[in-house]
Amino acid sequence: MRFQFIVDEHVKVKTFVKRHDISRGLLAKIKYKGGQILVNGKPQFATYLLDIGDELIIDIPAEPPFEKLEAISRDLDIVYEDDHFLVLNKPAGVASIPSVNHSNTMANFVKGYYQEQDYENQQVHIVTRLDRDTSGLMLFAKHGYAHARLDKQLQSRSIEKKYLALVKGDQPLPRQGEIIAPIARNPESIITRRVALDGKYARTSYQVLIDQAPAYLVDIQLHTGRTHQIRVHFSHLGYPLLGDDLYGGSLDDGIERQALHCHSLRFYNPFSEEELFLQAPLPTDFQQVLGDLSQP
C-alpha cells in the first residue's frame, strides 16, 4: 500500500515519518519485507536527509493473515468502509475476539470477509471492542498503519463512543447527570467489577431519552474506559441494566442480555482528513421492550 507526502521540513526520513505515526517497527517491515522508501522517485534509506518540497513515497508491504485465526463467512452489517477503516454494527451474542469459550467471533467474520474480497492486507485489527452481549458499532483498521494512526486518538480518548442502555430502578432517575466513582476488581469474582475507594478513576455521563418509569432509555458517554464501566456505574446508582443479572439487572422485562448498544461513533480519519460520525439504529430487542413498557 502506497502513501505519499510532500515534505515540509528539513529532517531525516525516519524523523519525518515518525511524526506521521510510522514507527521503527513499521520501518523495519518496509526495509526487510518488501516495502520501499522513494524520495522524488529514487530509492532512499530511512537516514536520508529530506529537503522542503521533496515528494516522499512510502510503500508498505502487504500483511499476511494470522494463521491461527479461522476465517468464517457470515453476512456483516457494514456501516462504513474505505481503504483504511471498516465499521460494523455488531449483533448481541457475538464476541469480539476468539477465546476458550468463543470461536464464532467478529474477528473470524472479518477475516472471512477480507478473504472473500481478496484484500491485499488480511490481518484483522480491532480498534474498539464490545462485550459479547453488547450490540452496536465496532471499529476495525484495515492495515497496521491505519491502526497506528488511531493510537493517539485512543490514548487521548478522542474517539467518541456513545451508548444506549435500558435501566430500571426504584426511584425516579434525574434527566441527566454524571457518575464519578472509582472502579476496582471484585475480590470475590474473577469477572465482575465494583465501585471501591481503592479503584481507578471512572467517569460516566448520561441523559434520559425516554422515561417509562421505573425503566428508562438513557444515552451514555464514557469519559474513561474501565471494564464493565457502564454496567458497574448504573448498578451502583441503583439502576442496573435490564437483562444484566451479573450486576442485579431484571430478567423479567423481555430482554435476557445486558441492554447496552453502542449507537454512535465519532473519530478523525487521518487519511481523508475528515471527522466521521457514524450511527447504528436502535436494536429490535430494545424496540420490543420499549413497546411493551409503553402499554398501559
Secondary structure, DSSP 8 states (H G I E B T S, - for coil): -EEEEE--SS-BHHHHHHTTT--HHHHHHHHHTT-EEEETTEE--TT-B--TT-EEEEE-------TTS--------EEEE-SSEEEEEE-TT--SS--SS--S-HHHHHHHHHHHHT-S----EESS---TT-EEEEEEESSHHHHHHHHHHHHTT-SEEEEEEEEE-SS---SEEEEE--EEE-TT-SS-EEE-TTSB--EEEEEEEEEETTEEEEEEEESS--TTHHHHHHHHHT--BTT-GGGT--SSSS--S--EEEEEEEEEETTTTEEEEEE----HHHHHHHHHHH--
